[in-house]
Amino acid sequence: MTSSTIDDLAALLAPLRTPFECKSLKAGNRYCMAPMSRYFAPGGVLTEEGAEYYRRRAAAGIGTVITEGTGVAIDHCVAADTVPIFDGDKALAGWERAVEAVHAEGGMFVPQLWHVGGCIDFNFPDSPHAPLVSPSGFAGPDVAGGREMSDEDIADTVAAFAKSARHAKDMGCDAIELHGAHGYLFDQFFWDKTNFRKDRYGGPDISDRTTFAAEVVAACREAVGDEFAIILRVSQWKTYDYEVKLANDPDEMYRWLDPLASAGVDIFHASQRRFWEPEFTGDDRNFGGWIKEVTGKPVITVGSIGMNRDLMEDFVEGTSSPMLNRLLDLMKMFERGDFDLVALGRVLLADPDWLEKIEERRIDELTPYDRTIALKQYEHP
Ligand SMILES: Cc1cc2nc3c(=O)[nH]c(=O)nc-3n(C[C@H](O)[C@H](O)[C@H](O)COP(=O)(O)O)c2cc1C
């Protein structure tokens, strides 16, 4: 890339303006809105303002809107009563409004189906919620959280994911994303620091601890049929440990993710805090690049795209500002085939017009991000 390419951002990013298709997901471009919890759904129902917030991002050119985490059809799915739920007439009507609004702008709509497992909500620890459950009574290493799930709890939870997946298909969503990342329920099964089960959901190898997630994927596949796209979001990092790795090498990554691909995952969403960081030593591919290598599936990359600081720094204090140089790396990796889609988080929370402003190089007009933005109710339309 020449130094002039960064001056013509529209030309640099043009390859991301190409369509992407995978089963029911037929996106006009490669940009996704990353899932971001907002906690503004009283009683679990997404409001009109919520629908408008998603519509606004689709109208500004984001091809695929992945929603905030939304609880599945079981009472212990979330740890705050302002998280939207993907079940029940009222809550589904709230979501339907958002689906229609995003579709009217030509966007794809993908709800992120979430179960927190044993994790209390760091943002709203006092919010009312049903008693939590987890694989072995732990939310993190030596951190108690949730009661240990019985066989019946597991079967009910698998069924709850399938039920919400079916709602999504019936409502006209274009795919579902299962939240398998960041230390929540799926991850509590994946991680040997939170899964001590002696039954078929536990065991010494990562492939043993993948059974629960694979059963959820298979049940969702059964519920939505072969042609409806299923995305699974995974991460190495957890909120209880930013540096931990579930997969220490490509072979371990294969043992973790291949059973999930076989169970029916169509696209992996590779959650990483900084997209440019290599996953394993001796090779410059990132987490997503390696997932694509070991599974052969399409991949979404994410993590500080267009930002100078990462998510966790923002949770503490200060302001993140636009950073453009890394877009050269992003495009080099995209052209090399490391990933198929890119997800934008905080830049879109702060500024729905991020893409347009970037392509037109109106950098001074971009809204910087700080943590107070996420706490304000849709004040950044
Ligand atoms: C306010 C906020 C809420 C988030 N909520 C979720 C969530 O519900 N589900 C999820 O998978 N990730 C969630 N994330 C992580 C983002 O999807 C994304 O991976 C992360 O912000 C990194 O992307 P970015 O650097 O472009 O912001 C959240 C991030 C933020 C800032």
The ligand as an SDF file (V2000), in Angstrom:
LIG
                    3D

 31 33  0  0  0  0  0  0  0  0999 V2000
  -21.1200   -0.9930   25.6480 C   0  0  0  0  0  0  0  0  0  0  0  0
  -20.6950   -2.3310   25.1100 C   0  0  0  0  0  0  0  0  0  0  0  0
  -21.5370   -3.4290   25.2410 C   0  0  0  0  0  0  0  0  0  0  0  0
  -21.1510   -4.6830   24.7200 C   0  0  0  0  0  0  0  0  0  0  0  0
  -22.0330   -5.7340   24.7970 N   0  0  0  0  0  0  0  0  0  0  0  0
  -21.7410   -6.8970   24.1630 C   0  0  0  0  0  0  0  0  0  0  0  0
  -22.7130   -7.9360   24.0390 C   0  0  0  0  0  0  0  0  0  0  0  0
  -23.8790   -7.8170   24.4630 O   0  0  0  0  0  0  0  0  0  0  0  0
  -22.3370   -9.0810   23.4110 N   0  0  0  0  0  0  0  0  0  0  0  0
  -21.0680   -9.2470   22.9160 C   0  0  0  0  0  0  0  0  0  0  0  0
  -20.7780  -10.3150   22.3590 O   0  0  0  0  0  0  0  0  0  0  0  0
  -20.1520   -8.2770   22.9860 N   0  0  0  0  0  0  0  0  0  0  0  0
  -20.4580   -7.1050   23.5580 C   0  0  0  0  0  0  0  0  0  0  0  0
  -19.5360   -6.0790   23.5520 N   0  0  0  0  0  0  0  0  0  0  0  0
  -18.2600   -6.2430   22.8360 C   0  0  0  0  0  0  0  0  0  0  0  0
  -18.3850   -5.6960   21.3940 C   0  0  0  0  0  0  0  0  0  0  0  0
  -19.2710   -6.4820   20.6120 O   0  0  0  0  0  0  0  0  0  0  0  0
  -17.0340   -5.6510   20.6520 C   0  0  0  0  0  0  0  0  0  0  0  0
  -16.5390   -6.9530   20.5150 O   0  0  0  0  0  0  0  0  0  0  0  0
  -16.0080   -4.8060   21.3790 C   0  0  0  0  0  0  0  0  0  0  0  0
  -16.5480   -3.5400   21.7360 O   0  0  0  0  0  0  0  0  0  0  0  0
  -14.7690   -4.5820   20.5050 C   0  0  0  0  0  0  0  0  0  0  0  0
  -15.1070   -3.8900   19.3350 O   0  0  0  0  0  0  0  0  0  0  0  0
  -14.7560   -2.3150   19.2060 P   0  0  0  0  0  0  0  0  0  0  0  0
  -13.3120   -2.1870   19.5830 O   0  0  0  0  0  0  0  0  0  0  0  0
  -15.0350   -2.0060   17.7520 O   0  0  0  0  0  0  0  0  0  0  0  0
  -15.6190   -1.5620   20.1560 O   0  0  0  0  0  0  0  0  0  0  0  0
  -19.8950   -4.8260   24.0820 C   0  0  0  0  0  0  0  0  0  0  0  0
  -19.0580   -3.7130   23.9670 C   0  0  0  0  0  0  0  0  0  0  0  0
  -19.4500   -2.4720   24.4500 C   0  0  0  0  0  0  0  0  0  0  0  0
  -18.5310   -1.2940   24.2640 C   0  0  0  0  0  0  0  0  0  0  0  0
  1  2  1  0
  2  3  1  0
  2 30  2  0
  3  4  2  0
  4  5  1  0
  4 28  1  0
  5  6  2  0
  6  7  1  0
  6 13  1  0
  7  8  2  0
  7  9  1  0
  9 10  1  0
 10 11  2  0
 10 12  1  0
 12 13  2  0
 13 14  1  0
 14 15  1  0
 14 28  1  0
 15 16  1  0
 16 17  1  0
 16 18  1  0
 18 19  1  0
 18 20  1  0
 20 21  1  0
 20 22  1  0
 22 23  1  0
 23 24  1  0
 24 25  2  0
 24 26  1  0
 24 27  1  0
 28 29  2  0
 29 30  1  0
 30 31  1  0
M  END
$$$$
